[in-house]
Structure formats: C-alpha cells, structure tokens
C-alpha cells in the first residue's frame, strides 16, 4: 500500500550541505535553526499550546535520498564504516522510506505577518529539509533512560582538538558576532566528520564544510582539526 | 511538495477497532502485538542487529484517518474533550499528515519460512496498521527525563475499578488461558475509555470493546467498570 504526504514546513539551518551534519540531534546543542510552516499550514492556531513543551519531534524527509534503491543492510559510521547492520537497526538516511525522526529543543515560537516559525536547537538537519509532522515530546512516555541500546550505547567522545590557524582566527575576529560561528566550528570538527573509510590514508587532504555562508577549510594533523581559512561561500551578506 | 511512501510492515494487535486503544504507548504494557514485514521488505538481514535494542520506534499511518480534512486545532481527551489546542501541540491521529509515532518494547524477533516478525509490547496500535519505518530507540539522544511537558505532564491515574460480573467471570474462566484477556480487560477499562463528552449523561449505556476475538460488554456504575459479558466476535477459534 502506498501513501502520499505533503510538506507542512521547511528547515532553515546553518548546515547547507550534508557533509559535517551531526549524526544525531542534540550532539551539537549550539546549532540553532528555524522550522517555518508553509501554506496552508502556516496558521498560528496550529501550534497553540506547543509553547508548554521544551522539546518536540520533527518527522522529516531525507530529501536528498529519495528515489534511491534500498539495501537491507547499511554501514553505520559508529562502527567504523565497515561493519554492516540491518537498515531497520540503524538511523541511516538510506532507508526504504527516507523518513527521519529528530527530537530538538523548542526555544521560541514566532508568529508574525503570515509567518509561523519555530526556533529550535540541537538540530542535525540540513537547509531545506521538508518537514512532514511536528509532535510534542512526552517525557512520561518517551523518556526511557533504562532502554538497552545496541552498537551506540552512549554519545561519541570528541575525537579531535580544534585549532584555528592565525589567518582563520583573524578572519573570524573580523566578523560582527564571531562566537556563534566559532562554537559551531568547534562542535562540528571535534567529532571528526571525515568519512570513516578515509582515516589515515590521506593525512594532508583539505576538507571544506559549509556552515552558515562560510566554507570552512580544514585538515587533520596529530589528532587536531586545523582550520586553515574561512571562505565566503556566496556573495550574500556574511552571517552570522 | 508531496512524497509517496510504501508500507514496509503491518501490525497484528488484540485491538481490532479504534475504541479502547490506549492513548499512548506503554500505558498498557500487557498489550502484546506483532509487526510483520511485508514483501519485499521481509528480509531477515534488514533487522539484523535490532536484537541489541530493548525498544524501537514505529512510524505508522493512522490508516482510518486518511483523506480527512485537517483542522488547525483539536480537543485532546486529557483536557476533557472541550478545550482546543493546536494540532501540532497534540498527538491526535487527526493531523495534516496522519503519521503516528510510537515507542514500544521489542520482546523478540522471529524469522521463519519467509516471515519476519517483531514481537512487541506496550502498543497503542490497531490491527492492520500500516508501518512506514522501524528505528532503534537511542536512550542517550532520546531519553530526556527533564523535558517540560504541556498539558499531559504525567501518566493518567486509573479512573475506574474493574469488576467482572459472575456471568463474565464464568465465561473468562472457561477459556484455556484466561489471564492474558483478564489483564488486558482490566488495563483497558481502568483508564475509562468512554468518550469525554458522554460522562455522566448516559449512566446506563452498555459499551462494547473488541479485544482479541471477544466483544467485551461493560458499563460504568459508581466509578466501577462492570463487565457484563464476553461475546465471541467471530466464528474463528476463540483466542487467547
């Protein structure tokens, strides 16, 4: 049986591309984003009462993974990228139905001149992610601290120290509000977002991760993520 | 934007109709059910590794509520059925996209002669519910005991004492395994599943709730749910 669903909202996030996005929500609590309801769902009434909740569920579409063939097994990054587990035993975006599920903190609700926006944080969501549903998080039902968890029983420890080279430091300090981008760079790079299969084989490779409107260029040396420079990704006014 | 998704599994549950289904998962932990993967998703590999998790998320379709118009507000039963809140601040099945989300206990996985079945408990799911996705529950991300919860901060207290009349008691005791049905009857009726708007206005009304293959007939008197009789709902062999 097939079912058709409609986008009710869209995510605006500092993550402009897949690379570097935290692998679970909450891991990078610094990451703030916006969920904007789209017409005809942009009704302030539809979110009335949601302000009583500190956290919400977002059910969304991994929109870059639609129309892909599904595979019964996947290689989770937490297992080093070379051990396979069943797709339903993983949170991989490559699923038979590419529906994602994230719990995020609800910081504020803004209803202004036809716009209805939820300000959220701790997101692992990419810019432009289509949202299918929003639900309140109900701790007495959904908080199960004693639940047994397979291959990822606890949050991953930071893997890298993050260091900005003098040129990158200078660029950052010339911004109006450097602290937001600094925190995000540190939080994202300390998790070592390099693909698991690269590892030590290409020690000098320079990576670029787009955060807000900046292309952050970095490489790894001696367990340190070295930020080389920040390149303006677009001709739009720099953010943050 | 619209997206189409396919059924990957189907629920087999003692709840054969909507009336009487617990309003959240986990409220009636006695309720056991089965999630059966449907072709081409019935591959044992697709659930390999899931046995390491005690709980799973089920994303499913409220299939009796598709093609309904959505309303920006709903009346949650927990507020007595007369106060309205935004549909996205509720877990109501009447949503713009009728996608449900339940955490359930995973008791066992059975892969046998082409069938792949997950044995689950604590369900609030009706017989025949189409499943869109299964994901492991990850406590270090999803267990948030300190989360603030709006109008339903804790589990509802039992509202009714459950009493079986002598004829109902006799019928129950004549069954092969009466304890499963007895526990389910008690767990379901003590929550007072009557619609909130009925209340005291029709004190003598007799209700029927279908559990397994039995139509359980009951009424409420003096805060007691009085079970009058058990009627075999079908000519199939009686269960449990």
Interface residues (C-beta under 8 A of the other chain):
Chain A: X1 X2 X3 X4 X5 X6 X7 X8 X24 X25 X26 X27 X41 X43 X45 X46 X47 X48 X49 X50 X51 X52 X53 X54 X55 X57 X59 X61 X66 X72 X73 X84 X85 X86 X87 X88 X89 X90 X91 X95 X96 X97 X99 X101 X103 X130 X132 X133 X134 X135 X136 X137 X138 X139 X140 X141 X142 X143 X144 X145 X146 X147 X148 X149 X150 X151 X152 X153 X154 X155
Chain B: X1 X2 X3 X4 X5 X6 X7 X8 X24 X25 X26 X27 X41 X43 X45 X46 X47 X48 X49 X50 X51 X52 X53 X54 X55 X57 X59 X61 X66 X72 X73 X84 X85 X86 X87 X88 X89 X90 X91 X95 X96 X97 X99 X101 X103 X130 X132 X133 X134 X135 X136 X137 X138 X139 X140 X141 X142 X143 X144 X145 X146 X147 X148 X149 X150 X151 X152 X153 X154 X155
